[in-house]
Amino acid sequence: MNPRAASHLPLEGIRVIDLGMLLPGPVCGLHLAWLGADVIKIEPPRGDPGRTLYDGAFFDTYNRGKRSAALDLKSDAGRTTFLALADDADIVIENFRPGVAERLGIGPDILRARNPRLIHCAITGFGPGSRAAAPAHDLNFLARSGALGLPTTWSGQGRISTRPAMPVADLGGAAMAVQAILAALFQRTRTGIGSRIEIAMQEVMLHWLAWRTSAAERGDEAAWTMHLEPANDLYAAADGLSIAIGAIESHLWQGLVRALRDAGATLPAGAIDWDWTDRRANAPELAAALTRAFAMRPRDEWMSLLEAAGIPADPVNTPPEAFEDPWLAERKLVQADGWVRPPLPGAGTLAPAPALDADGAGVRDGTAWGTGAA
């Protein structure tokens, strides 16, 4: 049974098969479910490995609103059942390594020959090529793409990027896949023909670093770090809590200098008139002065002073602190069931993640999609 009642959401009536496991494929399927699609998650007999991560919270978060069927795709029976299901589907998502789906006999060419309207989306690490079979996870893509090699402060000296708190490459690959799928659905309304989509997470990371390439082309040896400066950084307050400052534009920088001086801080002579180039040129001296200044008062005092001065300043929150922010209630971001909706207009409410093979009977007897063709 479809876990969503009729809701008039944008993708209502769209049938999705989610072959993904762990993160990128399931997140892509999740966002299609939020938009109203009927998503059937096909799992191996032992289930998606994500079911056991973080005490199940990992799986429960990224598989809400879906149905589950356990199929052994290495068996003739499992493959036959899957092919029949895909014949009436609109979208198939998978995140196998390149070539795995073909070896299983469920590759995109086979599926689209049987169902020309099908949109097949493969999310991989590196795509076809010399690294197609390379094992990798989110951290590997961040490392190889250069993202982890970028400094996170005003200079290449000192602090270097550390592992992000979120799986950026996995989530980024899923987001780009959703974008591509929605475009393919729109194209299908005009042509009647589906598409084959390949999203390589390594390519997504490099695409997101594209503006750095543009900076490097300007011939500055420091092009990879030249955007970073002390006015756009993190600083520890007197109580050990940190605050993020974004006083990049000249008028914001001048306001920050005034607020700091009014609070008793000492900054270099003439600093209030320094533009972006000047602040970069004097970064060591300026960063040290700002570090001393913010260490003078507790974080909440600085927040009050800087908010009053109109300076972009925010506390470096823990996740629990972030979820206590009154802004969430204003935006109705947390739904009545306690789950956080995506920032999409009119996103629906999803049922809990399914138990393994909860909907397998309907998949195996051919009634999963109900009556009528996709």
Buried (B, 14 or more C-beta within 10 A) or exposed (E): EBBBEEEEBBBBEBBBBBBBBBBBBBBBBBBBBBBBBBBBBBBBEEBBEBBEEEEEEBBBBBBBBBBBBBBBBEEEEBBEBBBBBBBBBBBBBBBBBBEBBEEBBBBBEBBBEEBEBBBBBBBBBBBEEEBBEEEBBBBBBBBBBBBBEBBEBBBBEEEEBEEEEEBBBBBBBBBBBBBBBBEBBEBBEEEEEBBBBBBBBBBBBBEBBEEBEEBBEEEEEEBBBBBBBBBBBEBBBEEEBBBBBBBBEBEBBBBBBEBBBEBEBEBEEEBBEBEBEBBBEBBEEBBEBBEEBBBBBEBEBBBEBBEEBEBBBEBBBEEEEEEEEEEEEEEEBEEEEEBEBEEEEEBBBBBEBBEBBBBBEBBBEEEBBEEEEB
